[in-house]
Amino acid sequence: MAVSANLDKLLDREYEEYTLDKLVDAPVAALAGVGEAGAEALARTLGIVTIGDLGRSQIFRYAAALVALDDSAK
C-alpha cells in the first residue's frame, strides 16, 4: 500500500520533494528549525549528521519515550 504525506512544514524548502529514503540520508539541517549551528553541534557532540542518525539516536528515543509516558499520564 502506497502512503503519501505532506512533509513541507517539517523540512527546509530544498528538501520538500525528497523521497523518504533520501530524507533519512539528508543532513539534519534539512529539518525546519535546525540551522547549520545546531547541526554542527549535534555532529560534534553526539555524532548525529543525518536525519536518520537523529531518528535512530538512542538518546532521542529515550527522551521521546519519557515525554510520551508523561503526556499519557495527564
mmJSON file of the N, C-alpha and C atoms, coordinates in Angstrom:
{"data_MODEL":{"atom_site":{
"group_PDB":["ATOM","ATOM","ATOM","ATOM","ATOM","ATOM","ATOM","ATOM","ATOM","ATOM","ATOM","ATOM","ATOM","ATOM","ATOM","ATOM","ATOM","ATOM","ATOM","ATOM","ATOM","ATOM","ATOM","ATOM","ATOM","ATOM","ATOM","ATOM","ATOM","ATOM","ATOM","ATOM","ATOM","ATOM","ATOM","ATOM","ATOM","ATOM","ATOM","ATOM","ATOM","ATOM","ATOM","ATOM","ATOM","ATOM","ATOM","ATOM","ATOM","ATOM","ATOM","ATOM","ATOM","ATOM","ATOM","ATOM","ATOM","ATOM","ATOM","ATOM","ATOM","ATOM","ATOM","ATOM","ATOM","ATOM","ATOM","ATOM","ATOM","ATOM","ATOM","ATOM","ATOM","ATOM","ATOM","ATOM","ATOM","ATOM","ATOM","ATOM","ATOM","ATOM","ATOM","ATOM","ATOM","ATOM","ATOM","ATOM","ATOM","ATOM","ATOM","ATOM","ATOM","ATOM","ATOM","ATOM","ATOM","ATOM","ATOM","ATOM","ATOM","ATOM","ATOM","ATOM","ATOM","ATOM","ATOM","ATOM","ATOM","ATOM","ATOM","ATOM","ATOM","ATOM","ATOM","ATOM","ATOM","ATOM","ATOM","ATOM","ATOM","ATOM","ATOM","ATOM","ATOM","ATOM","ATOM","ATOM","ATOM","ATOM","ATOM","ATOM","ATOM","ATOM","ATOM","ATOM","ATOM","ATOM","ATOM","ATOM","ATOM","ATOM","ATOM","ATOM","ATOM","ATOM","ATOM","ATOM","ATOM","ATOM","ATOM","ATOM","ATOM","ATOM","ATOM","ATOM","ATOM","ATOM","ATOM","ATOM","ATOM","ATOM","ATOM","ATOM","ATOM","ATOM","ATOM","ATOM","ATOM","ATOM","ATOM","ATOM","ATOM","ATOM","ATOM","ATOM","ATOM","ATOM","ATOM","ATOM","ATOM","ATOM","ATOM","ATOM","ATOM","ATOM","ATOM","ATOM","ATOM","ATOM","ATOM","ATOM","ATOM","ATOM","ATOM","ATOM","ATOM","ATOM","ATOM","ATOM","ATOM","ATOM","ATOM","ATOM","ATOM","ATOM","ATOM","ATOM","ATOM","ATOM","ATOM","ATOM","ATOM","ATOM","ATOM","ATOM","ATOM","ATOM","ATOM","ATOM","ATOM","ATOM"],
"id":[1,2,3,4,5,6,7,8,9,10,11,12,13,14,15,16,17,18,19,20,21,22,23,24,25,26,27,28,29,30,31,32,33,34,35,36,37,38,39,40,41,42,43,44,45,46,47,48,49,50,51,52,53,54,55,56,57,58,59,60,61,62,63,64,65,66,67,68,69,70,71,72,73,74,75,76,77,78,79,80,81,82,83,84,85,86,87,88,89,90,91,92,93,94,95,96,97,98,99,100,101,102,103,104,105,106,107,108,109,110,111,112,113,114,115,116,117,118,119,120,121,122,123,124,125,126,127,128,129,130,131,132,133,134,135,136,137,138,139,140,141,142,143,144,145,146,147,148,149,150,151,152,153,154,155,156,157,158,159,160,161,162,163,164,165,166,167,168,169,170,171,172,173,174,175,176,177,178,179,180,181,182,183,184,185,186,187,188,189,190,191,192,193,194,195,196,197,198,199,200,201,202,203,204,205,206,207,208,209,210,211,212,213,214,215,216,217,218,219,220,221,222],
"type_symbol":["N","C","C","N","C","C","N","C","C","N","C","C","N","C","C","N","C","C","N","C","C","N","C","C","N","C","C","N","C","C","N","C","C","N","C","C","N","C","C","N","C","C","N","C","C","N","C","C","N","C","C","N","C","C","N","C","C","N","C","C","N","C","C","N","C","C","N","C","C","N","C","C","N","C","C","N","C","C","N","C","C","N","C","C","N","C","C","N","C","C","N","C","C","N","C","C","N","C","C","N","C","C","N","C","C","N","C","C","N","C","C","N","C","C","N","C","C","N","C","C","N","C","C","N","C","C","N","C","C","N","C","C","N","C","C","N","C","C","N","C","C","N","C","C","N","C","C","N","C","C","N","C","C","N","C","C","N","C","C","N","C","C","N","C","C","N","C","C","N","C","C","N","C","C","N","C","C","N","C","C","N","C","C","N","C","C","N","C","C","N","C","C","N","C","C","N","C","C","N","C","C","N","C","C","N","C","C","N","C","C","N","C","C","N","C","C","N","C","C","N","C","C"],
"label_atom_id":["N","CA","C","N","CA","C","N","CA","C","N","CA","C","N","CA","C","N","CA","C","N","CA","C","N","CA","C","N","CA","C","N","CA","C","N","CA","C","N","CA","C","N","CA","C","N","CA","C","N","CA","C","N","CA","C","N","CA","C","N","CA","C","N","CA","C","N","CA","C","N","CA","C","N","CA","C","N","CA","C","N","CA","C","N","CA","C","N","CA","C","N","CA","C","N","CA","C","N","CA","C","N","CA","C","N","CA","C","N","CA","C","N","CA","C","N","CA","C","N","CA","C","N","CA","C","N","CA","C","N","CA","C","N","CA","C","N","CA","C","N","CA","C","N","CA","C","N","CA","C","N","CA","C","N","CA","C","N","CA","C","N","CA","C","N","CA","C","N","CA","C","N","CA","C","N","CA","C","N","CA","C","N","CA","C","N","CA","C","N","CA","C","N","CA","C","N","CA","C","N","CA","C","N","CA","C","N","CA","C","N","CA","C","N","CA","C","N","CA","C","N","CA","C","N","CA","C","N","CA","C","N","CA","C","N","CA","C","N","CA","C","N","CA","C","N","CA","C","N","CA","C","N","CA","C","N","CA","C"],
"label_alt_id":[null,null,null,null,null,null,null,null,null,null,null,null,null,null,null,null,null,null,null,null,null,null,null,null,null,null,null,null,null,null,null,null,null,null,null,null,null,null,null,null,null,null,null,null,null,null,null,null,null,null,null,null,null,null,null,null,null,null,null,null,null,null,null,null,null,null,null,null,null,null,null,null,null,null,null,null,null,null,null,null,null,null,null,null,null,null,null,null,null,null,null,null,null,null,null,null,null,null,null,null,null,null,null,null,null,null,null,null,null,null,null,null,null,null,null,null,null,null,null,null,null,null,null,null,null,null,null,null,null,null,null,null,null,null,null,null,null,null,null,null,null,null,null,null,null,null,null,null,null,null,null,null,null,null,null,null,null,null,null,null,null,null,null,null,null,null,null,null,null,null,null,null,null,null,null,null,null,null,null,null,null,null,null,null,null,null,null,null,null,null,null,null,null,null,null,null,null,null,null,null,null,null,null,null,null,null,null,null,null,null,null,null,null,null,null,null,null,null,null,null,null,null],
"label_comp_id":["MET","MET","MET","ALA","ALA","ALA","VAL","VAL","VAL","SER","SER","SER","ALA","ALA","ALA","ASN","ASN","ASN","LEU","LEU","LEU","ASP","ASP","ASP","LYS","LYS","LYS","LEU","LEU","LEU","LEU","LEU","LEU","ASP","ASP","ASP","ARG","ARG","ARG","GLU","GLU","GLU","TYR","TYR","TYR","GLU","GLU","GLU","GLU","GLU","GLU","TYR","TYR","TYR","THR","THR","THR","LEU","LEU","LEU","ASP","ASP","ASP","LYS","LYS","LYS","LEU","LEU","LEU","VAL","VAL","VAL","ASP","ASP","ASP","ALA","ALA","ALA","PRO","PRO","PRO","VAL","VAL","VAL","ALA","ALA","ALA","ALA","ALA","ALA","LEU","LEU","LEU","ALA","ALA","ALA","GLY","GLY","GLY","VAL","VAL","VAL","GLY","GLY","GLY","GLU","GLU","GLU","ALA","ALA","ALA","GLY","GLY","GLY","ALA","ALA","ALA","GLU","GLU","GLU","ALA","ALA","ALA","LEU","LEU","LEU","ALA","ALA","ALA","ARG","ARG","ARG","THR","THR","THR","LEU","LEU","LEU","GLY","GLY","GLY","ILE","ILE","ILE","VAL","VAL","VAL","THR","THR","THR","ILE","ILE","ILE","GLY","GLY","GLY","ASP","ASP","ASP","LEU","LEU","LEU","GLY","GLY","GLY","ARG","ARG","ARG","SER","SER","SER","GLN","GLN","GLN","ILE","ILE","ILE","PHE","PHE","PHE","ARG","ARG","ARG","TYR","TYR","TYR","ALA","ALA","ALA","ALA","ALA","ALA","ALA","ALA","ALA","LEU","LEU","LEU","VAL","VAL","VAL","ALA","ALA","ALA","LEU","LEU","LEU","ASP","ASP","ASP","ASP","ASP","ASP","SER","SER","SER","ALA","ALA","ALA","LYS","LYS","LYS"],
"label_asym_id":["A","A","A","A","A","A","A","A","A","A","A","A","A","A","A","A","A","A","A","A","A","A","A","A","A","A","A","A","A","A","A","A","A","A","A","A","A","A","A","A","A","A","A","A","A","A","A","A","A","A","A","A","A","A","A","A","A","A","A","A","A","A","A","A","A","A","A","A","A","A","A","A","A","A","A","A","A","A","A","A","A","A","A","A","A","A","A","A","A","A","A","A","A","A","A","A","A","A","A","A","A","A","A","A","A","A","A","A","A","A","A","A","A","A","A","A","A","A","A","A","A","A","A","A","A","A","A","A","A","A","A","A","A","A","A","A","A","A","A","A","A","A","A","A","A","A","A","A","A","A","A","A","A","A","A","A","A","A","A","A","A","A","A","A","A","A","A","A","A","A","A","A","A","A","A","A","A","A","A","A","A","A","A","A","A","A","A","A","A","A","A","A","A","A","A","A","A","A","A","A","A","A","A","A","A","A","A","A","A","A","A","A","A","A","A","A","A","A","A","A","A","A"],
"label_entity_id":["1","1","1","1","1","1","1","1","1","1","1","1","1","1","1","1","1","1","1","1","1","1","1","1","1","1","1","1","1","1","1","1","1","1","1","1","1","1","1","1","1","1","1","1","1","1","1","1","1","1","1","1","1","1","1","1","1","1","1","1","1","1","1","1","1","1","1","1","1","1","1","1","1","1","1","1","1","1","1","1","1","1","1","1","1","1","1","1","1","1","1","1","1","1","1","1","1","1","1","1","1","1","1","1","1","1","1","1","1","1","1","1","1","1","1","1","1","1","1","1","1","1","1","1","1","1","1","1","1","1","1","1","1","1","1","1","1","1","1","1","1","1","1","1","1","1","1","1","1","1","1","1","1","1","1","1","1","1","1","1","1","1","1","1","1","1","1","1","1","1","1","1","1","1","1","1","1","1","1","1","1","1","1","1","1","1","1","1","1","1","1","1","1","1","1","1","1","1","1","1","1","1","1","1","1","1","1","1","1","1","1","1","1","1","1","1","1","1","1","1","1","1"],
"label_seq_id":[1,1,1,2,2,2,3,3,3,4,4,4,5,5,5,6,6,6,7,7,7,8,8,8,9,9,9,10,10,10,11,11,11,12,12,12,13,13,13,14,14,14,15,15,15,16,16,16,17,17,17,18,18,18,19,19,19,20,20,20,21,21,21,22,22,22,23,23,23,24,24,24,25,25,25,26,26,26,27,27,27,28,28,28,29,29,29,30,30,30,31,31,31,32,32,32,33,33,33,34,34,34,35,35,35,36,36,36,37,37,37,38,38,38,39,39,39,40,40,40,41,41,41,42,42,42,43,43,43,44,44,44,45,45,45,46,46,46,47,47,47,48,48,48,49,49,49,50,50,50,51,51,51,52,52,52,53,53,53,54,54,54,55,55,55,56,56,56,57,57,57,58,58,58,59,59,59,60,60,60,61,61,61,62,62,62,63,63,63,64,64,64,65,65,65,66,66,66,67,67,67,68,68,68,69,69,69,70,70,70,71,71,71,72,72,72,73,73,73,74,74,74],
"pdbx_PDB_ins_code":[null,null,null,null,null,null,null,null,null,null,null,null,null,null,null,null,null,null,null,null,null,null,null,null,null,null,null,null,null,null,null,null,null,null,null,null,null,null,null,null,null,null,null,null,null,null,null,null,null,null,null,null,null,null,null,null,null,null,null,null,null,null,null,null,null,null,null,null,null,null,null,null,null,null,null,null,null,null,null,null,null,null,null,null,null,null,null,null,null,null,null,null,null,null,null,null,null,null,null,null,null,null,null,null,null,null,null,null,null,null,null,null,null,null,null,null,null,null,null,null,null,null,null,null,null,null,null,null,null,null,null,null,null,null,null,null,null,null,null,null,null,null,null,null,null,null,null,null,null,null,null,null,null,null,null,null,null,null,null,null,null,null,null,null,null,null,null,null,null,null,null,null,null,null,null,null,null,null,null,null,null,null,null,null,null,null,null,null,null,null,null,null,null,null,null,null,null,null,null,null,null,null,null,null,null,null,null,null,null,null,null,null,null,null,null,null,null,null,null,null,null,null],
"Cartn_x":[0.84,0.0,0.892,0.684,1.44,0.896,1.797,1.425,2.031,1.236,1.776,1.482,2.372,2.206,2.839,2.257,2.813,3.765,5.044,6.058,6.65,6.012,6.564,6.89,6.066,6.288,7.413,7.832,8.893,10.276,10.311,11.572,11.869,13.145,13.538,13.077,12.775,12.175,12.937,14.245,15.006,14.88,14.356,14.216,12.773,11.837,10.421,10.053,10.784,10.461,11.246,12.076,12.861,11.949,12.318,11.612,12.087,11.319,11.69,13.073,13.392,14.704,15.837,15.569,16.578,16.595,15.43,15.369,16.168,16.118,16.858,18.365,18.815,20.238,20.581,19.564,19.781,20.388,21.092,21.662,20.565,20.868,19.885,19.44,20.274,19.901,18.754,18.388,17.243,15.926,15.922,14.714,14.451,13.212,12.835,13.194,13.835,14.189,15.563,16.21,17.567,18.523,19.207,20.149,21.498,22.407,23.75,24.465,24.288,24.948,24.435,23.126,22.553,23.016,23.063,23.52,24.979,25.8,27.211,27.368,26.542,26.602,26.191,25.147,24.727,25.82,26.456,27.532,28.721,29.091,30.267,30.052,28.884,28.67,28.092,27.253,26.571,26.832,27.577,27.848,26.646,25.671,24.453,24.652,24.617,24.871,23.644,22.908,21.761,20.456,19.353,18.031,17.885,18.393,18.352,19.113,20.294,21.065,20.248,19.586,18.787,17.623,16.902,15.742,16.083,17.29,17.718,18.526,18.769,19.574,18.87,19.583,19.006,18.66,19.467,19.206,17.885,17.649,16.412,15.217,15.422,14.329,13.938,14.928,14.633,13.829,14.267,13.569,12.136,11.934,10.584,9.713,10.286,9.523,9.105,10.009,9.676,8.586,8.665,7.635,6.296,6.293,5.047,4.427,5.242,4.728,4.142,4.84,4.345,3.035,2.976,1.752,0.576,0.832,-0.268,-0.745,0.082,-0.3,-1.15,-1.279,-2.025,-3.466],
"Cartn_y":[-1.166,0.0,1.238,2.102,3.351,4.35,5.076,6.086,7.41,8.461,9.782,10.717,11.671,12.637,13.95,15.035,16.35,16.713,16.711,16.974,18.377,19.227,20.552,21.36,21.262,22.066,21.512,20.294,19.674,19.902,20.347,20.39,21.77,22.034,23.222,23.029,24.114,24.082,23.191,23.226,22.464,20.951,20.498,19.066,18.574,19.446,19.094,18.009,17.878,16.881,15.581,15.491,14.276,13.111,11.923,10.715,10.359,9.527,9.165,8.538,7.662,7.022,8.028,9.105,10.163,11.079,11.297,12.172,11.623,10.324,9.785,9.947,10.117,10.348,11.833,12.688,14.135,14.668,15.779,16.357,16.786,16.7,17.057,18.51,19.352,20.749,20.87,19.793,19.81,19.935,19.617,19.747,21.216,21.623,23.005,23.321,24.441,24.862,24.422,23.55,23.13,23.857,24.818,25.575,24.883,25.514,24.948,24.839,25.832,25.794,24.622,24.404,23.274,21.947,21.861,20.634,20.356,21.402,21.233,20.786,21.326,20.932,19.473,19.042,17.64,16.715,17.105,16.289,16.222,17.354,17.43,16.688,16.855,16.305,14.899,14.572,13.275,12.424,12.951,12.189,12.067,12.962,12.936,13.86,13.268,14.022,14.054,12.953,12.852,12.783,12.949,12.796,11.38,10.411,9.025,8.836,9.45,9.373,9.921,11.041,11.673,10.777,10.268,9.433,8.113,7.618,6.339,6.506,7.732,8.001,7.492,6.664,6.107,7.213,8.247,9.351,10.035,10.3,10.96,10.021,8.738,7.778,7.721,7.735,7.752,9.001,10.146,11.4,11.357,10.864,10.78,9.834,8.736,7.781,8.408,9.131,9.78,10.828,11.596,12.606,11.935,10.855,10.144,9.575,9.02,8.492,9.608,10.726,11.862,12.387,12.523,13.016,12.08,10.777,9.821,9.774,10.235,10.244,11.452,12.394,13.629,13.506],
"Cartn_z":[0.0,0.0,0.0,-0.939,-1.018,-0.009,0.607,1.592,1.151,1.251,0.945,2.109,2.3,3.383,2.949,3.394,3.11,4.248,3.948,4.962,4.861,4.062,3.78,5.038,6.066,7.267,8.138,7.838,8.62,8.037,6.774,6.042,5.481,5.284,4.526,3.087,2.44,1.094,0.107,0.109,-0.884,-0.716,0.416,0.675,0.569,0.268,0.265,-0.738,-1.818,-2.844,-2.684,-1.668,-1.458,-1.085,-1.498,-1.075,0.335,1.026,2.394,2.469,1.511,1.565,1.368,0.661,0.503,1.734,2.344,3.516,4.687,4.921,6.068,5.902,4.66,4.401,4.275,4.333,4.219,5.517,5.434,6.655,7.626,8.9,9.924,9.771,9.172,8.922,7.928,7.245,6.326,7.082,8.363,9.177,9.473,9.336,9.632,11.08,11.279,12.621,13.089,12.33,12.679,11.742,12.263,11.443,11.363,10.649,10.497,11.845,12.704,14.012,14.845,14.821,15.545,14.982,13.657,13.004,13.35,13.36,13.711,15.161,16.054,17.464,17.64,16.944,17.016,16.496,15.41,14.839,15.794,16.353,17.22,18.541,19.144,20.484,20.497,19.512,19.526,18.289,17.338,16.119,15.202,15.368,14.555,13.366,12.159,10.938,10.029,9.969,9.069,9.855,9.139,9.756,10.301,9.57,10.037,11.335,11.434,12.679,13.845,13.617,14.669,15.076,14.087,14.376,15.037,14.779,15.353,16.637,17.032,18.212,19.472,20.223,21.448,22.435,22.516,23.446,23.119,21.847,21.459,21.594,21.379,21.588,23.06,23.944,25.381,25.746,25.247,25.547,25.035,23.804,23.235,24.055,24.517,25.328,26.657,27.292,28.561,28.386,27.322,27.049,26.775,25.997,25.698,26.971,27.845,29.112,29.969,30.045,30.819,30.241,28.923,28.28,28.518,28.501,28.679,30.127,31.045,32.455,32.813,31.905,32.196,31.802],
"occupancy":[1.0,1.0,1.0,1.0,1.0,1.0,1.0,1.0,1.0,1.0,1.0,1.0,1.0,1.0,1.0,1.0,1.0,1.0,1.0,1.0,1.0,1.0,1.0,1.0,1.0,1.0,1.0,1.0,1.0,1.0,1.0,1.0,1.0,1.0,1.0,1.0,1.0,1.0,1.0,1.0,1.0,1.0,1.0,1.0,1.0,1.0,1.0,1.0,1.0,1.0,1.0,1.0,1.0,1.0,1.0,1.0,1.0,1.0,1.0,1.0,1.0,1.0,1.0,1.0,1.0,1.0,1.0,1.0,1.0,1.0,1.0,1.0,1.0,1.0,1.0,1.0,1.0,1.0,1.0,1.0,1.0,1.0,1.0,1.0,1.0,1.0,1.0,1.0,1.0,1.0,1.0,1.0,1.0,1.0,1.0,1.0,1.0,1.0,1.0,1.0,1.0,1.0,1.0,1.0,1.0,1.0,1.0,1.0,1.0,1.0,1.0,1.0,1.0,1.0,1.0,1.0,1.0,1.0,1.0,1.0,1.0,1.0,1.0,1.0,1.0,1.0,1.0,1.0,1.0,1.0,1.0,1.0,1.0,1.0,1.0,1.0,1.0,1.0,1.0,1.0,1.0,1.0,1.0,1.0,1.0,1.0,1.0,1.0,1.0,1.0,1.0,1.0,1.0,1.0,1.0,1.0,1.0,1.0,1.0,1.0,1.0,1.0,1.0,1.0,1.0,1.0,1.0,1.0,1.0,1.0,1.0,1.0,1.0,1.0,1.0,1.0,1.0,1.0,1.0,1.0,1.0,1.0,1.0,1.0,1.0,1.0,1.0,1.0,1.0,1.0,1.0,1.0,1.0,1.0,1.0,1.0,1.0,1.0,1.0,1.0,1.0,1.0,1.0,1.0,1.0,1.0,1.0,1.0,1.0,1.0,1.0,1.0,1.0,1.0,1.0,1.0,1.0,1.0,1.0,1.0,1.0,1.0],
"B_iso_or_equiv":[0.0,0.0,0.0,0.0,0.0,0.0,0.0,0.0,0.0,0.0,0.0,0.0,0.0,0.0,0.0,0.0,0.0,0.0,0.0,0.0,0.0,0.0,0.0,0.0,0.0,0.0,0.0,0.0,0.0,0.0,0.0,0.0,0.0,0.0,0.0,0.0,0.0,0.0,0.0,0.0,0.0,0.0,0.0,0.0,0.0,0.0,0.0,0.0,0.0,0.0,0.0,0.0,0.0,0.0,0.0,0.0,0.0,0.0,0.0,0.0,0.0,0.0,0.0,0.0,0.0,0.0,0.0,0.0,0.0,0.0,0.0,0.0,0.0,0.0,0.0,0.0,0.0,0.0,0.0,0.0,0.0,0.0,0.0,0.0,0.0,0.0,0.0,0.0,0.0,0.0,0.0,0.0,0.0,0.0,0.0,0.0,0.0,0.0,0.0,0.0,0.0,0.0,0.0,0.0,0.0,0.0,0.0,0.0,0.0,0.0,0.0,0.0,0.0,0.0,0.0,0.0,0.0,0.0,0.0,0.0,0.0,0.0,0.0,0.0,0.0,0.0,0.0,0.0,0.0,0.0,0.0,0.0,0.0,0.0,0.0,0.0,0.0,0.0,0.0,0.0,0.0,0.0,0.0,0.0,0.0,0.0,0.0,0.0,0.0,0.0,0.0,0.0,0.0,0.0,0.0,0.0,0.0,0.0,0.0,0.0,0.0,0.0,0.0,0.0,0.0,0.0,0.0,0.0,0.0,0.0,0.0,0.0,0.0,0.0,0.0,0.0,0.0,0.0,0.0,0.0,0.0,0.0,0.0,0.0,0.0,0.0,0.0,0.0,0.0,0.0,0.0,0.0,0.0,0.0,0.0,0.0,0.0,0.0,0.0,0.0,0.0,0.0,0.0,0.0,0.0,0.0,0.0,0.0,0.0,0.0,0.0,0.0,0.0,0.0,0.0,0.0,0.0,0.0,0.0,0.0,0.0,0.0],
"pdbx_formal_charge":[null,null,null,null,null,null,null,null,null,null,null,null,null,null,null,null,null,null,null,null,null,null,null,null,null,null,null,null,null,null,null,null,null,null,null,null,null,null,null,null,null,null,null,null,null,null,null,null,null,null,null,null,null,null,null,null,null,null,null,null,null,null,null,null,null,null,null,null,null,null,null,null,null,null,null,null,null,null,null,null,null,null,null,null,null,null,null,null,null,null,null,null,null,null,null,null,null,null,null,null,null,null,null,null,null,null,null,null,null,null,null,null,null,null,null,null,null,null,null,null,null,null,null,null,null,null,null,null,null,null,null,null,null,null,null,null,null,null,null,null,null,null,null,null,null,null,null,null,null,null,null,null,null,null,null,null,null,null,null,null,null,null,null,null,null,null,null,null,null,null,null,null,null,null,null,null,null,null,null,null,null,null,null,null,null,null,null,null,null,null,null,null,null,null,null,null,null,null,null,null,null,null,null,null,null,null,null,null,null,null,null,null,null,null,null,null,null,null,null,null,null,null],
"auth_seq_id":[1,1,1,2,2,2,3,3,3,4,4,4,5,5,5,6,6,6,7,7,7,8,8,8,9,9,9,10,10,10,11,11,11,12,12,12,13,13,13,14,14,14,15,15,15,16,16,16,17,17,17,18,18,18,19,19,19,20,20,20,21,21,21,22,22,22,23,23,23,24,24,24,25,25,25,26,26,26,27,27,27,28,28,28,29,29,29,30,30,30,31,31,31,32,32,32,33,33,33,34,34,34,35,35,35,36,36,36,37,37,37,38,38,38,39,39,39,40,40,40,41,41,41,42,42,42,43,43,43,44,44,44,45,45,45,46,46,46,47,47,47,48,48,48,49,49,49,50,50,50,51,51,51,52,52,52,53,53,53,54,54,54,55,55,55,56,56,56,57,57,57,58,58,58,59,59,59,60,60,60,61,61,61,62,62,62,63,63,63,64,64,64,65,65,65,66,66,66,67,67,67,68,68,68,69,69,69,70,70,70,71,71,71,72,72,72,73,73,73,74,74,74],
"auth_comp_id":["MET","MET","MET","ALA","ALA","ALA","VAL","VAL","VAL","SER","SER","SER","ALA","ALA","ALA","ASN","ASN","ASN","LEU","LEU","LEU","ASP","ASP","ASP","LYS","LYS","LYS","LEU","LEU","LEU","LEU","LEU","LEU","ASP","ASP","ASP","ARG","ARG","ARG","GLU","GLU","GLU","TYR","TYR","TYR","GLU","GLU","GLU","GLU","GLU","GLU","TYR","TYR","TYR","THR","THR","THR","LEU","LEU","LEU","ASP","ASP","ASP","LYS","LYS","LYS","LEU","LEU","LEU","VAL","VAL","VAL","ASP","ASP","ASP","ALA","ALA","ALA","PRO","PRO","PRO","VAL","VAL","VAL","ALA","ALA","ALA","ALA","ALA","ALA","LEU","LEU","LEU","ALA","ALA","ALA","GLY","GLY","GLY","VAL","VAL","VAL","GLY","GLY","GLY","GLU","GLU","GLU","ALA","ALA","ALA","GLY","GLY","GLY","ALA","ALA","ALA","GLU","GLU","GLU","ALA","ALA","ALA","LEU","LEU","LEU","ALA","ALA","ALA","ARG","ARG","ARG","THR","THR","THR","LEU","LEU","LEU","GLY","GLY","GLY","ILE","ILE","ILE","VAL","VAL","VAL","THR","THR","THR","ILE","ILE","ILE","GLY","GLY","GLY","ASP","ASP","ASP","LEU","LEU","LEU","GLY","GLY","GLY","ARG","ARG","ARG","SER","SER","SER","GLN","GLN","GLN","ILE","ILE","ILE","PHE","PHE","PHE","ARG","ARG","ARG","TYR","TYR","TYR","ALA","ALA","ALA","ALA","ALA","ALA","ALA","ALA","ALA","LEU","LEU","LEU","VAL","VAL","VAL","ALA","ALA","ALA","LEU","LEU","LEU","ASP","ASP","ASP","ASP","ASP","ASP","SER","SER","SER","ALA","ALA","ALA","LYS","LYS","LYS"],
"auth_asym_id":["A","A","A","A","A","A","A","A","A","A","A","A","A","A","A","A","A","A","A","A","A","A","A","A","A","A","A","A","A","A","A","A","A","A","A","A","A","A","A","A","A","A","A","A","A","A","A","A","A","A","A","A","A","A","A","A","A","A","A","A","A","A","A","A","A","A","A","A","A","A","A","A","A","A","A","A","A","A","A","A","A","A","A","A","A","A","A","A","A","A","A","A","A","A","A","A","A","A","A","A","A","A","A","A","A","A","A","A","A","A","A","A","A","A","A","A","A","A","A","A","A","A","A","A","A","A","A","A","A","A","A","A","A","A","A","A","A","A","A","A","A","A","A","A","A","A","A","A","A","A","A","A","A","A","A","A","A","A","A","A","A","A","A","A","A","A","A","A","A","A","A","A","A","A","A","A","A","A","A","A","A","A","A","A","A","A","A","A","A","A","A","A","A","A","A","A","A","A","A","A","A","A","A","A","A","A","A","A","A","A","A","A","A","A","A","A","A","A","A","A","A","A"],
"auth_atom_id":["N","CA","C","N","CA","C","N","CA","C","N","CA","C","N","CA","C","N","CA","C","N","CA","C","N","CA","C","N","CA","C","N","CA","C","N","CA","C","N","CA","C","N","CA","C","N","CA","C","N","CA","C","N","CA","C","N","CA","C","N","CA","C","N","CA","C","N","CA","C","N","CA","C","N","CA","C","N","CA","C","N","CA","C","N","CA","C","N","CA","C","N","CA","C","N","CA","C","N","CA","C","N","CA","C","N","CA","C","N","CA","C","N","CA","C","N","CA","C","N","CA","C","N","CA","C","N","CA","C","N","CA","C","N","CA","C","N","CA","C","N","CA","C","N","CA","C","N","CA","C","N","CA","C","N","CA","C","N","CA","C","N","CA","C","N","CA","C","N","CA","C","N","CA","C","N","CA","C","N","CA","C","N","CA","C","N","CA","C","N","CA","C","N","CA","C","N","CA","C","N","CA","C","N","CA","C","N","CA","C","N","CA","C","N","CA","C","N","CA","C","N","CA","C","N","CA","C","N","CA","C","N","CA","C","N","CA","C","N","CA","C","N","CA","C","N","CA","C","N","CA","C","N","CA","C","N","CA","C"],
"pdbx_PDB_model_num":[1,1,1,1,1,1,1,1,1,1,1,1,1,1,1,1,1,1,1,1,1,1,1,1,1,1,1,1,1,1,1,1,1,1,1,1,1,1,1,1,1,1,1,1,1,1,1,1,1,1,1,1,1,1,1,1,1,1,1,1,1,1,1,1,1,1,1,1,1,1,1,1,1,1,1,1,1,1,1,1,1,1,1,1,1,1,1,1,1,1,1,1,1,1,1,1,1,1,1,1,1,1,1,1,1,1,1,1,1,1,1,1,1,1,1,1,1,1,1,1,1,1,1,1,1,1,1,1,1,1,1,1,1,1,1,1,1,1,1,1,1,1,1,1,1,1,1,1,1,1,1,1,1,1,1,1,1,1,1,1,1,1,1,1,1,1,1,1,1,1,1,1,1,1,1,1,1,1,1,1,1,1,1,1,1,1,1,1,1,1,1,1,1,1,1,1,1,1,1,1,1,1,1,1,1,1,1,1,1,1,1,1,1,1,1,1,1,1,1,1,1,1]
}}}
